[in-house]
Amino acid sequence: MKALIALLFSIFLSFPSIAFSHAASLSPGPDAQQRINDSASGKAPVSLQAISGSTVSLPSRGLGLLQSIDGLMSSGRIASAGRKNFPEALAPSLPPLSAQPSFGSKSVTQEFGFIRYLFDNNLRSDALTLLNAPYFSDSDTLSYLRGKAFFESRRLYDASAQFARVPYSSAFFEAARFHDLTARLYVGDYSGAAALLDDCKGCREDLLSLDRAALSLLAGDFSSFPEAIVSAKSSPLPQIRDAADELTTVSEAMQAFRPRSPLLLAGASALVPGLGKMLSGRVGEGVSALLAVASLAAVTAENAVHCGISDWKTILFGSMTLLSYTANIYGSYLSARIYNQKTILGYETAVVVSVRMPLLELFR
């Protein structure tokens, strides 16, 4: 009877309320995980690589069963009580470019007031539909407005392609260039953003300073940040000064960030099941894993005492105990990686949002 109660208790703790929620995570770009590992070992400071628009790429081949079992143990009622919700970053959608050069006879300036009304009221899809109409003649104004509509709709590659068509002689050149810079920072095209900064003739120096500072943070070049942010901090515009203050705060947080070691937390869970998750801040999941493994181990021990080690029930529950114990170790390793990735993603998002906010006021 004791064995049955322990087994039912274990199943109750392990019953999934949300299927494997913690296993789905945003992944870093090609070099981000290596830099995280280098920072954890003291080889290099933490730096950032664009994560927006990526999908999960955690190692799972051959470990799917362990991941699933750990998900079962970590999604019960006790685990839910200790789980924290992290805001997901806004990832750009990247459909193919649909707006082609127009050959109509109508000038888009005739509809400029209405298009601005659509932008001001967040009617982006309506603005895109109107701007894609074939009767507009091709112009720098049309390219800028299309780029802005794509930008606000998070179609960032499309936006960048349209902004690039705005010539230097256009009245919209500066607005197009700064929106293009922000779009490239969003998608992680840091080399392209740096090239635009070097070629932005006559653009506002305080905004250029803000973009240079943001680029230095995203590239992990913290030593260049203080010099890059100077002009933005002394800007006559409060929007730019506020954005510079935000970047300074993010810079301090990024430099103070110390990633959690996946191997260290996995080792802690090997010593005490669930300890690694508790140390990573997932206390509910850690307690759930500890009770689940302990319950299965108790059932195994009781069957071994009463039925013998070679009894099929002892073998069955022993195998379940070993599998749960191993899954608990892998879950702690995975939790550390997810924590590192989401923290870095949060910093990246804060940097790009700080750069974007002044554009909303300056280039309406």
C-alpha positions as CSV (number, residue, x, y, z in Angstrom):
1,M,0.0,0.0,0.0
2,K,2.8,2.4,0.8
3,A,4.4,1.7,-2.5
4,L,1.1,2.4,-4.3
5,I,0.6,5.7,-2.4
6,A,4.2,6.8,-3.2
7,L,3.7,5.9,-6.9
8,L,0.4,7.8,-7.2
9,F,2.0,10.8,-5.5
10,S,4.9,10.7,-8.0
11,I,2.5,10.5,-10.9
12,F,0.4,13.4,-9.5
13,L,3.6,15.6,-9.3
14,S,4.6,14.6,-12.8
15,F,1.3,15.0,-14.5
16,P,1.8,17.7,-17.2
17,S,-0.3,20.8,-17.0
18,I,1.7,22.5,-19.8
19,A,3.5,20.2,-22.1
20,F,7.2,20.6,-21.9
21,S,6.9,24.4,-21.7
22,H,10.5,25.1,-20.6
23,A,12.0,23.0,-23.4
24,A,10.9,25.5,-26.0
25,S,13.2,28.5,-26.0
26,L,14.7,31.1,-28.3
27,S,18.2,30.3,-29.4
28,P,21.2,32.5,-29.9
29,G,22.8,33.3,-33.2
30,P,25.8,31.3,-34.5
31,D,28.4,32.8,-32.1
32,A,26.3,33.7,-29.1
33,Q,26.4,30.4,-27.2
34,Q,30.2,30.2,-27.7
35,R,30.6,33.6,-26.1
36,I,28.3,32.6,-23.2
37,N,30.5,29.6,-22.6
38,D,33.7,31.6,-22.8
39,S,32.2,34.1,-20.3
40,A,31.2,31.3,-17.9
41,S,34.8,30.0,-18.0
42,G,36.3,33.5,-17.6
43,K,37.8,33.5,-21.1
44,A,35.8,36.5,-22.4
45,P,33.2,39.0,-21.3
46,V,29.6,38.5,-22.2
47,S,28.7,40.0,-25.6
48,L,25.6,39.8,-27.7
49,Q,24.6,38.3,-31.1
50,A,21.2,39.0,-32.6
51,I,18.6,36.4,-31.5
52,S,15.5,37.9,-33.0
53,G,13.8,35.7,-35.6
54,S,15.7,32.5,-34.6
55,T,14.2,29.2,-33.5
56,V,15.3,26.8,-30.9
57,S,18.5,25.0,-31.5
58,L,19.3,23.4,-28.2
59,P,21.0,19.9,-28.5
60,S,18.2,17.4,-28.4
61,R,19.2,14.5,-30.7
62,G,19.2,11.4,-28.6
63,L,18.0,13.3,-25.6
64,G,14.3,13.7,-26.5
65,L,13.2,11.2,-23.9
66,L,15.1,12.8,-21.1
67,Q,13.8,16.2,-22.1
68,S,10.2,14.9,-22.2
69,I,10.5,13.2,-18.8
70,D,12.1,16.3,-17.3
71,G,9.2,18.3,-18.8
72,L,6.7,16.0,-17.1
73,M,8.4,16.4,-13.7
74,S,8.7,20.2,-14.1
75,S,5.2,21.0,-15.2
76,G,3.1,19.8,-12.3
77,R,1.3,22.0,-9.8
78,I,4.3,22.5,-7.5
79,A,6.5,23.4,-10.5
80,S,4.0,25.9,-11.7
81,A,4.1,27.8,-8.4
82,G,7.8,28.5,-8.8
83,R,7.9,29.2,-12.6
84,K,8.5,32.8,-13.7
85,N,7.2,34.2,-16.9
86,F,9.7,35.8,-19.2
87,P,8.4,38.3,-21.8
88,E,9.3,37.0,-25.3
89,A,11.1,39.4,-27.5
90,L,9.4,40.6,-30.6
91,A,10.8,38.6,-33.5
92,P,10.6,40.1,-37.0
93,S,8.6,38.3,-39.7
94,L,10.5,38.1,-42.9
95,P,8.2,37.3,-45.9
96,P,9.6,38.0,-49.4
97,L,9.5,41.5,-50.7
98,S,6.2,42.3,-52.3
99,A,6.4,46.0,-53.0
100,Q,8.0,46.5,-56.5
101,P,8.8,49.8,-58.2
102,S,5.6,51.4,-59.5
103,F,4.9,52.7,-62.9
104,G,1.6,54.5,-62.4
105,S,0.9,58.2,-62.9
106,K,-0.5,59.2,-59.5
107,S,1.8,60.8,-57.0
108,V,1.8,59.4,-53.5
109,T,1.9,62.9,-52.1
110,Q,-1.7,63.3,-53.0
111,E,-2.5,60.6,-50.4
112,F,0.1,61.7,-47.9
113,G,-2.3,63.0,-45.3
114,F,-4.4,59.9,-45.4
115,I,-1.4,57.6,-45.2
116,R,-0.1,59.5,-42.2
117,Y,-3.6,59.1,-40.6
118,L,-3.2,55.3,-41.1
119,F,0.2,55.3,-39.5
120,D,-0.9,57.4,-36.6
121,N,-3.8,55.0,-35.9
122,N,-1.7,51.8,-36.3
123,L,-3.6,50.7,-39.4
124,R,-0.4,49.2,-40.9
125,S,-2.1,46.6,-43.1
126,D,-4.3,49.3,-44.6
127,A,-1.3,51.5,-45.2
128,L,0.6,48.6,-46.9
129,T,-2.4,47.8,-49.1
130,L,-2.7,51.5,-50.2
131,L,1.1,51.9,-50.8
132,N,1.2,48.7,-52.9
133,A,-1.4,50.1,-55.3
134,P,-0.1,50.0,-58.9
135,Y,-1.3,53.4,-59.8
136,F,1.4,55.3,-57.7
137,S,4.4,56.6,-59.6
138,D,7.8,55.5,-58.4
139,S,9.4,58.1,-56.1
140,D,11.6,58.5,-53.1
141,T,8.5,59.4,-51.1
142,L,6.8,56.2,-52.0
143,S,9.9,54.2,-51.2
144,Y,10.2,55.8,-47.7
145,L,6.5,55.3,-46.9
146,R,6.6,51.7,-48.0
147,G,9.7,51.2,-46.0
148,K,8.1,52.7,-42.9
149,A,5.0,50.6,-43.4
150,F,7.1,47.5,-43.6
151,F,9.2,48.6,-40.6
152,E,6.1,49.1,-38.4
153,S,4.8,45.7,-39.5
154,R,8.1,44.1,-38.6
155,R,8.9,43.1,-42.1
156,L,12.4,44.3,-41.6
157,Y,14.2,43.0,-44.7
158,D,11.5,44.5,-46.9
159,A,11.8,47.7,-45.0
160,S,15.6,47.9,-45.4
161,A,15.2,47.2,-49.1
162,Q,12.8,50.2,-49.5
163,F,14.8,52.5,-47.3
164,A,17.9,51.8,-49.4
165,R,16.1,53.2,-52.5
166,V,15.8,56.7,-50.9
167,P,18.5,58.8,-52.4
168,Y,20.7,61.3,-50.6
169,S,19.0,64.2,-52.3
170,S,15.6,63.2,-50.8
171,A,14.0,65.1,-48.0
172,F,13.4,61.6,-46.4
173,F,17.0,60.5,-46.6
174,E,17.8,61.0,-42.9
175,A,14.6,59.4,-41.7
176,A,15.1,56.5,-44.1
177,R,18.7,56.0,-43.1
178,F,18.0,55.9,-39.3
179,H,15.0,53.5,-39.8
180,D,17.3,51.3,-42.0
181,L,19.9,51.4,-39.2
182,T,17.4,50.2,-36.6
183,A,16.0,47.5,-38.9
184,R,19.6,46.1,-39.4
185,L,20.2,46.2,-35.6
186,Y,16.9,44.2,-35.1
187,V,17.9,41.4,-37.5
188,G,21.6,41.3,-36.4
189,D,23.2,42.8,-39.5
190,Y,25.8,44.6,-37.5
191,S,28.3,45.0,-40.4
192,G,25.6,46.5,-42.6
193,A,24.6,48.9,-39.7
194,A,28.2,50.0,-39.3
195,A,28.5,50.7,-43.0
196,L,25.4,52.9,-42.9
197,L,26.8,54.8,-39.9
198,D,30.0,55.5,-41.8
199,D,28.1,56.7,-44.9
200,C,25.4,58.8,-43.2
201,K,26.4,62.2,-44.6
202,G,24.8,65.2,-42.9
203,C,22.7,63.1,-40.5
204,R,22.0,64.2,-36.9
205,E,25.1,63.6,-34.8
206,D,23.2,62.9,-31.6
207,L,21.2,60.1,-33.3
208,L,24.4,58.8,-34.9
209,S,25.9,58.7,-31.5
210,L,23.0,56.8,-30.1
211,D,23.2,54.2,-32.9
212,R,27.0,53.9,-32.5
213,A,26.5,53.3,-28.8
214,A,23.8,50.7,-29.4
215,L,26.0,48.9,-32.0
216,S,28.9,48.8,-29.5
217,L,26.7,47.1,-26.9
218,L,25.3,44.6,-29.4
219,A,28.8,43.8,-30.6
220,G,30.1,43.4,-27.1
221,D,32.5,46.3,-27.4
222,F,31.9,47.8,-24.0
223,S,35.1,49.8,-24.1
224,S,33.8,51.9,-27.0
225,F,30.4,52.7,-25.4
226,P,31.4,55.7,-23.2
227,E,32.9,57.6,-26.1
228,A,30.1,56.7,-28.5
229,I,27.3,57.8,-26.2
230,V,28.7,61.3,-25.5
231,S,26.9,63.3,-28.2
232,A,23.6,61.5,-27.5
233,K,23.8,62.4,-23.8
234,S,24.3,66.1,-24.6
235,S,21.5,66.2,-27.3
236,P,19.1,69.2,-27.1
237,L,16.2,66.7,-27.6
238,P,14.9,65.0,-24.5
239,Q,13.9,61.9,-26.4
240,I,17.5,61.2,-27.4
241,R,18.8,62.0,-23.9
242,D,16.3,59.6,-22.4
243,A,17.3,56.9,-24.9
244,A,21.0,57.5,-24.0
245,D,20.2,57.1,-20.3
246,E,18.4,53.9,-21.1
247,L,21.3,52.5,-23.0
248,T,23.7,53.5,-20.2
249,T,21.5,51.5,-17.7
250,V,21.4,48.5,-20.1
251,S,25.2,48.8,-20.6
252,E,25.8,48.6,-16.8
253,A,23.5,45.6,-16.5
254,M,25.1,43.8,-19.4
255,Q,28.6,44.2,-18.0
256,A,27.4,43.0,-14.5
257,F,25.7,39.9,-16.0
258,R,27.4,36.6,-15.2
259,P,25.9,33.7,-17.0
260,R,25.0,30.5,-15.1
261,S,27.1,27.5,-15.8
262,P,25.0,24.6,-17.3
263,L,27.6,22.1,-16.2
264,L,27.7,23.4,-12.6
265,L,23.9,23.3,-12.2
266,A,23.8,19.8,-13.8
267,G,26.4,18.7,-11.3
268,A,24.4,20.1,-8.4
269,S,21.3,18.2,-9.6
270,A,23.5,15.0,-9.8
271,L,24.3,15.5,-6.1
272,V,20.8,16.4,-5.0
273,P,17.9,16.0,-7.6
274,G,16.4,19.3,-8.4
275,L,19.1,21.4,-6.7
276,G,20.4,22.8,-10.0
277,K,16.9,24.1,-10.9
278,M,16.6,25.6,-7.4
279,L,19.9,27.4,-7.8
280,S,18.8,28.7,-11.3
281,G,15.7,30.3,-9.7
282,R,13.2,27.6,-10.7
283,V,12.4,26.6,-7.1
284,G,9.0,24.9,-7.8
285,E,10.5,22.8,-10.6
286,G,13.4,21.8,-8.4
287,V,11.1,20.7,-5.5
288,S,8.9,18.8,-8.0
289,A,11.9,17.0,-9.4
290,L,13.3,16.1,-6.0
291,L,10.0,14.7,-4.8
292,A,9.4,12.8,-8.0
293,V,12.8,11.1,-7.9
294,A,12.7,10.5,-4.2
295,S,9.2,8.9,-4.5
296,L,10.3,6.5,-7.3
297,A,13.5,5.7,-5.3
298,A,11.3,4.9,-2.2
299,V,9.1,2.5,-4.3
300,T,12.1,0.9,-5.7
301,A,13.7,0.4,-2.3
302,E,10.5,-1.1,-0.8
303,N,10.1,-3.5,-3.6
304,A,13.8,-4.6,-3.3
305,V,13.3,-5.3,0.4
306,H,10.1,-7.2,0.1
307,C,10.4,-8.9,-3.4
308,G,14.1,-9.0,-4.0
309,I,16.4,-7.1,-6.4
310,S,15.6,-9.4,-9.3
311,D,11.8,-9.0,-9.1
312,W,10.3,-7.4,-12.1
313,K,8.7,-4.6,-10.1
314,T,12.0,-3.7,-8.6
315,I,13.6,-3.6,-12.0
316,L,10.7,-1.6,-13.4
317,F,10.7,1.1,-10.7
318,G,14.5,1.1,-10.6
319,S,14.7,1.9,-14.3
320,M,12.1,4.6,-13.8
321,T,14.1,6.1,-11.0
322,L,17.3,6.1,-13.0
323,L,15.6,7.7,-16.0
324,S,14.0,10.4,-13.9
325,Y,17.3,11.1,-12.1
326,T,19.1,11.4,-15.5
327,A,16.3,13.6,-16.9
328,N,16.6,15.8,-13.8
329,I,20.3,16.4,-14.5
330,Y,19.7,17.2,-18.1
331,G,16.8,19.5,-17.2
332,S,19.1,21.6,-14.9
333,Y,21.6,21.9,-17.7
334,L,18.9,23.0,-20.0
335,S,17.5,25.5,-17.5
336,A,20.9,27.3,-17.3
337,R,21.1,27.6,-21.0
338,I,17.6,28.9,-21.3
339,Y,18.2,31.4,-18.5
340,N,21.4,32.7,-20.3
341,Q,19.8,33.0,-23.6
342,K,16.7,34.8,-22.4
343,T,18.7,37.2,-20.3
344,I,20.9,38.1,-23.3
345,L,17.8,38.4,-25.5
346,G,16.2,40.8,-23.0
347,Y,19.3,43.0,-23.1
348,E,19.3,43.0,-26.9
349,T,15.7,43.9,-27.1
350,A,16.2,46.7,-24.6
351,V,19.0,48.1,-26.7
352,V,17.1,48.1,-30.0
353,V,13.9,49.5,-28.4
354,S,15.9,52.4,-26.9
355,V,17.2,53.3,-30.3
356,R,13.8,53.0,-31.9
357,M,11.8,55.1,-29.5
358,P,13.2,58.5,-30.6
359,L,12.4,57.7,-34.2
360,L,8.7,57.6,-33.3
361,E,8.8,61.2,-32.2
362,L,11.4,62.7,-34.7
363,F,10.1,61.2,-37.9
364,R,6.4,61.0,-37.7
